[in-house]
Amino acid sequence: MKELTIDATVENIMQVTAFVDEQLEALGCPVKAQMQIDIAIDELFGNIAHYAYHPGVGAATVRVEVVDTPLSVVVSFIDKGVPYDPLSKEDPDVGLPLVEREIGGLGIYMVKKSMDEITYEYKDGQNILRIRKSME
């Protein structure tokens, strides 16, 4: 397990992505899975940066773990910001024309569709969002 604790700012998304990619490359993660994880990082860390501590800035921890059966990577996003479960929001109706859709929710929907598992819990004053992606 490796982790990085960094200020939750939009400017730090690239550093978080580079940190996670370094772990993924060491594991021989398939390119497609790595790209999907990178998109998830952009969405999830971006949401923490925009909303968790608004209008201030606080720290977020990104943890990368490997699970053996099946061979998967689990990336956890941990912050002490405002409690918020992004999974509780109803998925957008992607069948509607763009002009009829409500704003918001499409990013987390894309993450849900591209990951093998996504979980959220609020524990000990922390938001903990985990994504799991199989590497098999």
N, C-alpha and C positions, 0 to 999 in steps of 0.2 A: 504494500500500500504506500502510495506517495500522496502528499498533499501540499497545496499552496494556499496561503492566506494572503489576501491582497485587498486593497480598497475596491469596493464595488462601484467602479466607474466604467462608463462606455469606453474610455481610452484604454482600459486594461483588458478588454475582450481579446485583443490580439495576443497578449502575454499569457492569458489563461489558455487560449487555443494552442499556442506553442507548447506550453507545459503538458497539456493532455496529449497532443500529437507526439511529443517525444516518448511518452509512455506507450502509446499505441504502436509507433514504429518499432520500438524495442520488442514488442510482442508479435510483430509480423501481422498486424491487423490489415485485413483487406482494404484496398483503397476506397471502395464504395462505402463500407461501414465507417471508415474514418471521415469521409465527407459528410455522411449523415450525422455523425457525432459532432463534427465541427459546426454544422448548421444548428444543432440542438444547443451547443454551447453559446452561440451567438444569441439565440432566442432567450435561453434561460438566464444566462449571466446578464444579458441586456435588461431583462425584466427586473432582476435584483437591483441593477444599477439605477434604473429609472424609478422604481417604486418602493423598495424595501425601507429606505431611510429618508425618503423625500421630505423636505428639500435638502437634507444634509447628506453626508457620506458616511458609510460604515464599512466594516470589513466583511468579506465573504471568504469561505474556505471551499476549495474545490479538491475533492479527494478522488483518486483513481485506484480502483481495486480490480484484481483479476479473480474470476470465479472459474473453477476447473470443470464442473459438470453442469451443463455443457460449457465449453470454453467461451467465456464472455468477459466483457469489461463492464464495470459498474462505475459510473461517474456520479458523485454526490455533490450537491450544491447546498452549502450550509450558511445561513445568515441569521443575525439576531434582530432583523428588521420587523416591520409590521407583520403579524401573522396573516398568511394568505395561502390558500390552497388553490393553485391554478387548475387542478383536476376537478374541482367542484363545479366549475362553470360548464354549462351545456355546450357541446360542440356546435360550431357554426353550421348552418345549412348551406353546404357548398353547392347544392343544386340550384339555389336561387341566383338570379342575375346579380351582378356586382352592385348595381344601384339599390337593390332591395335588401342587401345584407347589412347586419349590424356591424359597427366598427369593433374590432378587437376579437381576440380568440383564435385567429387563424394560425398564428405562430405556434401556440401550444398544441393545436390540433395537428399541425405538421409533425411536431416532435412525437406526439402519441402514435401517429401512423408509421413513423420511421424507426422507432425503437421497439425492442422486444418486450420491454416492461418499463413502466414509469410509476413511481410511488411518491407519495407526499406524507409527511407527518410533522406535527408541531410538538417538539419535545424539549423540556428543560429550557424554555425560552428561545428556542431556535426553530426556524423553518428548515426542514431537511427534505430536499427533492432529489430523488435518485432515478437515473436512467440506466437501463441495461441493454447492451447490444451484443448479440452472439457473434463470435468470430469464426464460426464453423460453417 
